[in-house]
Amino acid sequence: MRDILPAIGRWYGAGLPFGLATVVEVSRSAPRAPGAAMAVGPGEEVVGSVSGGCVEGAVFELARDVVTSGEARLETFGYSDEDAFAVGLTCGGEITLLVRPVTPERNPAFGAVADSVAAGEPVTFATVTDGPAPRGAALAVWPDRVSGTLGTSGLDAAVTADARGELALGATGLRHYGPQGQRREDSVSVFLESFAPPPRMLVFGAIDYAAAVARIGDFLGYRVTVCDARPVFATPRRFPAGVEVVAQWPHNYLRDTDTDARTVICVLTHDPKFDVPLLQEALRRPAAYIGAMGSRRTHADRARQLAGAGLTEHELSRLRSPVGLDLGARTPEEVAVSVAAEIVALRWGGSGAPLTTTEGAVHPHRSS
């Protein structure tokens, strides 16, 4: 929904009804993850995508139908041997969509959720997809408040607790409850869609490689900051618009900056006087990825200095160095692809091997 927010926020603000289709469950090699969304608004305007083109035509009709009927629907698309000519996913996967009508009258919490997403404020939007509770009923959960209801106070309480846990992780997915929120039952399915602020990417060393890494980090949805102690290099004109550029000693900047379990740290200064104090700080704080550029000899020297500074073997094991996957990269842009590939592989548990050499599902279900 974050990608289509400008359009649907405009429709909602004008009081215009629209149909919103959201991927709530996937299996096998589905092309889009849970949370992918498509909306059909006034004048049959379409924004977003739920499958990359396989089922959008059918979803368009569904979205129009739910606006007319006022009733949310749950639909599953996927091929079987018996219906090879039906609408489905050519990749062989399966997706389940919640398709619902949205208006200010039906969805009074939707506007506040849209405002929070646009402002980068954390919020989870919980929607009933199946079961005895009203399909399409929604509950918006912030760290300090809630809005809406799923039908019963017990269900609201259980979902609120889970939604705040998912929000801390930036996680999205289905949860199952009893009609009163009982955790041992699964008659009610609720889709929890978390909108946490974008994760941060901290790039240290304002060199050409940093500019390329900053570009790809911005492309992947990170909030990117580039930091270098040398003002002559730390200039905004050398980096993409929207990338924050800071002229400060790297370890001092990191010491005063919050990081969390989603933060990516790329150390590209390639200079011990910057690298060693910076990595001492980085390896002792929360982060999803800490990578450092340099040759194997540079890495060995740096590791010895860090060990001499008191870092433990466990702390040193968090360092990805030399940075990136072995792609044979040469140019700054190629190196940036290598670094991004390693970040993605580490996030989802990928092997980094060519898919032609692996077996099983291309998109296996893994926890991030």
Beta strands, then each sheet from edge to edge (+ up, - down):
strand 1: 18-27
strand 2: 37-40
strand 3: 46-48
strand 4: 73-78
strand 5: 94-102
strand 6: 123-130
strand 7: 138-141
strand 8: 146-148
strand 9: 173-177
strand 10: 188-195
strand 11: 200-204
strand 12: 223-228
strand 13: 244-247
strand 14: 264-267
strand 15: 289-292
strand 16: 319-320
sheet 1: 3+ 2- 1+ 5- 4+
sheet 2: 8+ 7- 6+ 10- 9+
sheet 3: 13+ 12+ 11+ 14+ 15+ 16+
end
